[in-house]
Amino acid sequence: MFEEFESRRIDVGETEINLRHGGDGPPVVLLHGYPQTHVIWHRVAPRLAERFNVVCPDLRGYGDSGCPATDDAHETYSKRAMATDIVRLMAELDHERFAVVGHDRGARVTYRMALDHPERVARMASLDVVPTLDMWDATDKDRAIGGFHWSFLAQPAPFPETMIGHDPDLWLERLHRSWSADFSAFDAAAMAEYQRCFRKPEVIHATGEDYRAGATCDHAHDEADRASGRRIQCPVMCLWGQKRDTGGPGRTSPLDVWRTWVADGVEVTGGPVTSGHFLAEEAPEAVLDHLLPFLSDGPSW
């Protein structure tokens, strides 16, 4: 995996970020989600690197990146803090403006970055995510069962950490089996890497803080943006796994949700992919079929 990519670890101020990067062309950042690492992009990043300069970091608290000390307000693991890491990381790599593709929690960092740093984000793609505020507002019985980890991981420490730490491999397998449409789609080496990283107690705690932030400060940041009318200024693509629809009949399309967050006249495109939650691993060719024209559209940034 990532044979032509360079591995680095870069100090971004509050922590250090582990990453791989490779290719040549306009810069594109790929951000992973929970409970994984940058390795989720192993089937997508090499193809993108044929046209783009691709950067695949581990978010703070994940993989081999640093796990800074937590705070009572959970701001340390807010998407705002994580987005700032990526902006600083890209500046260290001499990229002032770039595209961002985010999956799961990485997509939450992506749209927060587009809102907080509009001058840096040229276009963004969200894989299997709607904004945090909308997710909480639309939570009903189906979504509460399908997304039970949201409320479980938001419980005060060390309760979730103790439960998960008892058998982190079981937790990882349970999530990958229940969220995917085909568990056999996961590469054995990728799964071994997720297990290696998620066995670290500090990662279990930090990723729990990510969800505690999602229930507190991230939610508040979204509320403030909605109240102020601040909107995303760049083109947005949203893809989602058609085989993991926990919404039930009558739920608003993710595209329509994203349109409420985007400035008037800015394009929102995308649609469902025949996949479970882990699009980049379960359906990499379909993801590339969407991403390549989206990222190539218009002038280079």
KAHU-V278636 format. One record per pair of residues at least 6 apart in sequence whose ideal C-beta (glycine too) atoms are under 8 Angstrom apart, sorted by the first residue. I is the first residue (numbers start at 0). GAP is how many residues later the second one is. Records with the same first field share a line. If there is no record, write none. Layout:
# KAHU-V278636
I->GAP  GAP
This chain:
# KAHU-V278636
0->38  41  186  188  189
1->18  20  40  43  44  54
2->43
3->18  19  42  45
4->15  16  17  40  41  44  49  51
5->14  15  16
6->11  12  13
7->10  11  12  13
8->7  8  9  10  55
9->6  7  9  79  82  83
11->72  73  76  77  80
12->72  75
13->46  54  62  67  71
14->45  50  51  52  53  70
15->49  50
16->40  41  42  43  48  49  68  69  72
17->20  39  40  45  46  47
18->19  36  37  38  39  70
19->18  25  35  36
20->32  33  34  35  72
21->23  24  27  31  32
22->25  26  27  28  29  30  31
23->25  28  29
24->26  27  28  275
25->26  27  72  73  96  269  274  275
26->25  26  27  28  63  66  68  70  71  72  274
27->20  24  25  26  27  70  71  72  73  267
28->26  27  28  57  61  69  70  71  72
29->8  11  14  15  18  24  25  26  71  72  76
30->26  28  55  69  70  71  72  74  75  76  78  79
31->6  7  8  9  24  26  27  30  31  71  72  73  74
32->7  69  70  71  72  73  74  96
33->28  70  71  115  173  176  177
34->136  137  140  159  163  172
35->26  68  158
36->21  25  26  27  156  157  160
37->18  19  20  25
38->24  151  154  155
39->63  150  238  240  241
40->13  15  239
41->145  148
42->144  237  238  241
43->236  240  243  244  247
44->9  11
46->237  241  245
47->6  240  243  244  247
50->241  244  245
51->47  243
52->42
54->34  35  38  40  43
56->8  28  29  32
57->6  7  139
58->6  23  26  46  47  50  151
59->6  7  8  17  21  22  25  146
60->6  7  16  142  145  146  148  149
61->135  141  144  145
62->134  140
63->133
66->135  136  138  139
67->8
68->7
69->6  7  87  135  136  139
72->143  144
73->135  138  139  142  143
74->6  138  142
75->133  137
76->129  132  133  135  136
77->135  139  140  143
78->26  29  30  33  53  134  135  139  142
79->32  36  137  138  141
81->27  30
82->26  27  29  30  33  34
83->32
85->14  23  27
86->26  30  33
89->6  8  30
95->24
96->22  23  24  25  204
97->22  23  24  203
98->22  23  24  25  26  196  202
99->10  13  14  21  23  24  25
100->9  23  24  26  190  194
101->6  7  8  9  22  23  24  25  27
102->24  25  26  175  176  177
103->23  24  25  173
104->105
106->19  20  21  22
107->21  23  24  106  110
109->11  14  15  16
110->13  15  20  121  150
111->106  109
112->7  8  11
113->7  10  118  119  120  122
114->110  115  116  117
117->114  115  116
120->113
121->112  179
122->111  112  113  114  171  172  178
123->108  110  111  112  113
124->111  112  113  114  145  165  166  169  170
125->110  111  112  113  128  132  144
126->112  113  152  153  160
127->111  112  113  116  149  151
128->6  109  111
129->8  108  124  127  128
130->91  126  127  130
131->82  86  87  90
132->86  89  90  93
133->123
134->8  12  15
135->79  83
137->109  113  114
138->8  11
139->108
141->104  105  106
142->103  104
143->7
144->101
145->98  100
146->99
148->26  62
149->61  64  65
150->64
151->8
152->7  54  55  57  58  59
153->57  58  60  61
155->56
156->48  51  52  55
157->47
159->48
160->40  43  44  47
163->7  40  44
164->36  39
167->27  30  31  36
168->26  30
170->27
171->19  22  23  26
175->7  10  15  102
176->6
178->65  97  98  99
179->6  64  96  97  98  102
180->60  62  63  94  95  101
181->94  100
184->93  96  97
185->92  95
186->94
189->91
196->6
197->6  9
224->6
230->30  31  32  35
231->29  30  31  34
232->30  33
233->32
234->31  32  33  34  59  62  63
235->22  25  26  30  31  32  33  34
236->31  32  33  53  54  57
237->16  17  20  30  31  32
238->31  32  33  34  40  48  51
239->14  30  32  33  39
240->31  32  34  35  36  37  38  41  42
241->30  31  32  33
242->31  32  33
243->31  32  33
253->16
254->13  14  15  16
257->10
258->9
261->6
268->25
269->20
270->19
272->6  10  13  14  17
273->9  12
274->7  8  11
275->6
278->7  8
279->7
